Amino acid sequence: MEAPILARETQELLASPTRLDLLKLENFLSPKQIALRDQVRAFMENTVLPNINGYWDRAEFPWEIVRELKQLPIMGGVIRGWECAGLDPLENGLVAYELSRADGSISTFLGVHNGLVMTSIGLLGSDEQRARWLPPMARLEQIGAFGLTEPDHGSDVVSLEHAPAGLGATMC
């Protein structure tokens, strides 16, 4: 009788993506980091995955799902204060991983909202701007976005050639 190509333990891990940790990285996570990862994973599996395809099929932004993100302690990412999550960098990476693992559109939304917009305000904004924008963005009462365009290419980011001096991405 031939030996199986993969050990049974490996076959079971590959069959269950929620348990897949071939490098045993979980051994290096704190209980707090594991709890956050598991909370985000459960949200994505129970709230996003059963509902996201309809939004894709209708070409609609998933407002109802995005509004539910506020039940997770992730808004504002690594920003400390102003009602933001104050995640450590590894926690922030675990959040991005779990979002991306389940759905790229929700991950992209949070990357823009938390990363491009909130982090830019947190790092570069005045105290007045931080106080005005970060708390309502952390509560998802305000949504961060950016627009990127060029006269000859529209919003085809891959084909951008230049930007006039002083112009770049615009935050709203």
C-alpha positions, 0 to 999 in steps of 0.5 A: 500500500502506498503512503499518502502524499500528504500527512492526514494532519496536513490534508485536514489543514488544507481542507479547512482554510480557517485553520490554515497556519502552515508556518505556525505563526499563531504561536507568535501572537498574543492572546489579544492579537488572536482574539482580534483576528478571530473577531474580524474573521468571524465578522467576515465569515458571518456578515460579509461572505453570505451577503457580498456577492449580491452587491457585486452582481448589482454593482452597488457599494455595500453600505449596509455591510460597511456600516456594520464594521463599526462593531469591530474595534478596528476603525482608525487602525494604528491611530491612538486617540480621537476614538480610534482603535490604536492597534499595534502594527501586527494587529493592523496587519492581521485585520488587513489579512482577514479582510482580504482573505474574505473579500477584496472590496471590503479590505480596499474600503478599509485600506482607503478609509483607515489608511489613506485618509484617517492616517494622513489626517492623523499624521499630517493634520492639525489638531483642529482637523484631527478633532473635527474628522477623526472621531466621526470617521472612527464611528463611520459617520463620515467616510474617507475616500480619495479621487485620482484622475489625469486628463489623458487617462481618467482613473486608470492608475496604471497609465498615469504619467504625470501630475501638475506641481502640487497636485496629487490624490485628493482626500474628501 
